[in-house]
Amino acid sequence: MSNGIRWIGEYSDQRPNNRIPGMLGGISLTAARDIDTEDFLTCLGAEPLQLDEGYLYKDRRSVTLPDGVKPWDVRYAMYGICGDWVYVLEDWGMATWHLHRHGGPPMTELAGVETICVSRNMDDPPPYISHATLEGHIVSVEYGQDTGCGSALDAALQAAGAVYPSVLDTTEDEVELYWEQHQRELLPAVFSAVGDYCGLSIDQATVETGDLPVAVLFPMS
């Protein structure tokens, strides 16, 4: 059931289902290359002591929160490692990395760390793909576009069929018709491309059953 990470896109339009112990629909993904797992999660708002407790996502309600902090004050994410990449999965509506990239506290510790973020932005569309390079350049584009940088990520998006025509390429009517005919294929194609670029494979069954470790992300000021 791993199928790379294409399956995340296939379920993207489903709202999160609280009746399962893990995640399935509406997942956002953030992946960073060549960074210590604890360092990356701490940048996103996790507490190192909580990470040391070793809870799985399905047992997230057992995590002890500081006095005065309620479960709805934090965000529960699951994380793992695949090759050179640390990945974080969230289903609360968007990715924490995206939130802090656009208007939140800066994460200067991640400067120079290659990071890819696919944020669903379910309550604040449109969804975005963002790519932070080793050189510190960050570009964010809506689904259906490439970054315009001619990068290997752009090549993967093109190869997966995740780049749709724009009004710069053809007429508006033709663009609208293409989107109507192929929109359901877009989200799986986006995640396929990111998975191919990063070499990511994340098992669907493991995510759905909540058998990855949990990170509690506290709001950062």
C-alpha positions in Angstrom: 0.0 0.0 0.0 3.0 2.3 0.1 2.9 3.4 -3.6 5.4 6.2 -3.0 3.3 9.1 -1.7 0.8 9.3 -4.6 -1.9 7.9 -2.3 -1.7 11.2 -0.2 -2.9 13.1 -3.3 -5.6 10.5 -4.1 -7.2 11.2 -0.7 -6.5 14.9 -0.5 -10.0 16.1 -1.1 -11.4 14.0 1.8 -11.8 15.7 5.1 -9.8 14.2 8.0 -11.6 11.3 9.6 -11.4 11.3 13.4 -12.7 7.8 13.5 -9.4 6.3 12.4 -6.4 6.4 14.7 -4.1 8.0 12.1 -4.5 10.1 9.0 -5.8 9.6 5.5 -7.5 12.7 4.0 -6.4 16.3 3.7 -2.7 15.6 4.5 -0.1 18.3 4.1 3.6 17.2 3.7 6.8 18.9 4.6 10.2 17.3 3.9 13.7 18.5 4.7 17.0 17.0 3.5 20.1 16.4 5.6 18.9 17.8 8.9 18.7 16.1 12.2 15.1 15.0 12.9 14.9 16.6 16.4 16.3 19.9 15.0 13.8 20.0 12.2 10.8 19.3 14.5 12.0 21.8 17.1 12.0 24.4 14.3 8.4 23.6 13.7 7.5 24.0 17.4 8.0 20.6 18.9 9.5 20.2 22.4 12.5 17.9 22.6 11.3 16.4 25.9 8.0 15.4 24.2 9.9 13.7 21.3 11.9 11.7 23.8 8.7 10.2 25.2 8.4 8.0 22.1 4.6 8.1 21.7 3.0 7.0 18.4 0.5 9.2 16.7 -2.3 6.8 17.6 -1.5 7.4 21.3 -1.3 11.2 21.0 -3.9 11.8 23.6 -1.6 10.2 26.1 1.1 12.9 25.7 1.4 15.1 28.7 0.9 18.7 27.9 2.1 21.6 30.1 -0.2 23.0 32.6 -2.8 25.3 31.1 -2.3 23.9 27.5 -5.3 22.2 26.0 -5.3 19.6 23.2 -6.9 22.1 20.9 -4.1 24.6 21.6 -1.5 22.4 19.8 -1.2 20.6 16.5 -0.5 16.9 16.3 1.8 15.7 13.5 3.4 12.5 12.6 6.9 12.2 11.2 9.5 9.8 9.8 12.7 9.4 7.9 13.2 8.2 4.3 16.7 8.3 2.9 18.1 11.7 3.4 14.8 13.3 4.1 12.8 14.0 7.3 9.1 14.2 6.6 6.2 15.6 8.6 2.5 14.9 7.9 -0.3 17.1 9.2 -4.0 17.0 8.6 -5.3 20.1 10.4 -5.7 22.1 7.2 -2.2 23.3 6.2 1.5 22.7 6.9 3.1 24.4 9.8 6.1 25.2 7.7 3.8 27.0 5.2 2.1 28.9 8.0 5.3 30.3 9.3 6.7 31.0 5.9 3.6 33.2 5.1 3.1 35.6 8.0 4.3 33.6 11.0 7.5 33.7 13.0 10.6 33.2 10.8 12.4 29.9 11.0 15.9 31.2 10.5 17.4 27.9 11.7 16.2 26.3 8.5 18.1 28.8 6.2 20.2 26.7 3.8 18.2 23.5 4.4 16.5 22.2 1.3 12.8 21.9 2.2 9.8 21.0 0.1 6.3 21.7 1.4 3.0 20.6 -0.1 0.4 22.5 1.9 -3.3 21.8 1.4 -4.6 25.1 2.8 -8.0 23.7 3.0 -9.5 26.7 4.9 -7.4 29.3 3.1 -6.9 28.3 -0.5 -5.2 28.0 -2.9 -2.9 25.1 -2.0 0.8 25.6 -2.5 4.0 23.8 -3.4 7.0 25.5 -1.9 10.7 24.7 -2.5 13.5 26.1 -0.3 16.9 25.5 -1.9 20.3 25.1 -0.3 21.1 28.6 -1.4 18.3 30.0 0.6 16.0 30.8 -2.3 12.3 30.0 -1.6 9.6 29.8 -4.3 5.9 29.0 -3.8 3.5 28.3 -6.5 -0.1 27.0 -6.7 -0.8 23.4 -7.6 -0.7 23.0 -11.4 2.4 25.1 -11.8 6.1 24.5 -11.6 8.5 26.8 -9.9 9.9 28.3 -13.1 13.4 27.6 -11.9 14.1 24.8 -14.3 15.0 22.6 -11.4 15.0 18.8 -11.0 11.7 19.3 -9.0 10.2 21.2 -12.0 11.3 18.3 -14.2 9.6 15.8 -11.8 6.4 17.9 -11.8 6.4 18.0 -15.6 7.0 14.3 -15.9 4.2 13.4 -13.5 1.7 15.6 -15.4 1.4 18.0 -12.5 1.9 21.2 -14.6 -1.2 22.4 -16.3 -1.5 24.9 -19.1 -1.9 28.6 -18.3 -3.5 31.5 -20.1 0.0 32.5 -21.1 0.3 29.2 -23.1 -3.2 29.0 -24.6 -6.7 30.5 -24.5 -8.6 30.9 -21.3 -11.4 28.7 -22.5 -9.0 25.9 -23.4 -7.3 26.2 -19.9 -10.7 26.0 -18.1 -11.7 22.9 -20.2 -8.4 21.2 -19.4 -8.7 21.9 -15.7 -12.3 20.6 -15.7 -11.2 17.4 -17.4 -8.0 16.7 -15.4 -8.5 18.3 -12.0 -9.0 15.0 -10.2 -5.6 13.9 -11.5 -3.8 17.0 -10.2 -3.3 16.2 -6.5 -2.1 12.6 -7.1 0.3 14.0 -9.7 1.7 16.7 -7.4 2.4 14.1 -4.7 3.8 11.7 -7.2 6.3 14.3 -8.4 7.4 15.3 -5.0 7.8 11.7 -4.0 9.8 11.0 -7.1 12.1 14.0 -6.6 12.7 13.2 -2.9 12.7 9.4 -3.3 10.0 9.3 -0.6 7.9 6.3 0.1 5.5 6.5 3.0 3.3 3.5 3.8 -0.4 4.3 3.6 -1.4 1.6 6.1 1.1 2.8 8.7 -0.1 6.4 8.4 -3.8 5.4 8.5 -3.3 3.3 11.7 -1.2 6.0 13.3 1.9 3.9 13.8 4.4 6.7 13.1 5.8 8.7 16.0 3.9 11.8 17.1 5.2 15.4 17.3 3.2 17.9 19.3 3.7 21.3 17.6 3.3 24.2 20.0 2.4 27.6 18.6 5.4 29.8 18.2 5.4 33.5 18.9 
